[in-house]
Amino acid sequence: MRYIGSLDQGTSSTRFMIFDHAGKVVGQHQVEHRQILPQAGWVEHDASEIWERTQEVISAALRQADILGSDLAAVGITNQRETT
């Protein structure tokens, strides 16, 4: 069976979800990351931390679903964007 992965890299956390052919979530994991606030109205993130969190959530979701990365047919990615 093939699965679909979804990586959501947001302002405060990174999440990965795995869906089966019926759209059922079979694995998921989410981890928060540090926000750096150098001045009012600014938010920065450590790119290395985001990369580490991305690897962590994908690995954990794959373990939960008991599948390999090669079982994923595709991965969709969402990312941070301006909210004002």
Secondary structure in CASP SS format (residue, H / E / C, confidence):
PFRMAT SS
TARGET T0000
AUTHOR 0000-0000-0000
METHOD secondary structure of the structure
MODEL  1
M C 1.00
R C 1.00
Y E 1.00
I E 1.00
G E 1.00
S E 1.00
L E 1.00
D E 1.00
Q E 1.00
G C 1.00
T C 1.00
S C 1.00
S E 1.00
T E 1.00
R E 1.00
F E 1.00
M E 1.00
I E 1.00
F E 1.00
D C 1.00
H C 1.00
A C 1.00
G C 1.00
K C 1.00
V E 1.00
V E 1.00
G E 1.00
Q E 1.00
H E 1.00
Q E 1.00
V E 1.00
E E 1.00
H C 1.00
R C 1.00
Q C 1.00
I E 1.00
L C 1.00
P C 1.00
Q C 1.00
A C 1.00
G C 1.00
W C 1.00
V C 1.00
E E 1.00
H C 1.00
D C 1.00
A H 1.00
S H 1.00
E H 1.00
I H 1.00
W H 1.00
E H 1.00
R H 1.00
T H 1.00
Q H 1.00
E H 1.00
V H 1.00
I H 1.00
S H 1.00
A H 1.00
A H 1.00
L H 1.00
R H 1.00
Q H 1.00
A H 1.00
D C 1.00
I C 1.00
L C 1.00
G H 1.00
S H 1.00
D H 1.00
L E 1.00
A E 1.00
A E 1.00
V E 1.00
G E 1.00
I E 1.00
T E 1.00
N C 1.00
Q C 1.00
R C 1.00
E C 1.00
T C 1.00
T C 1.00
END
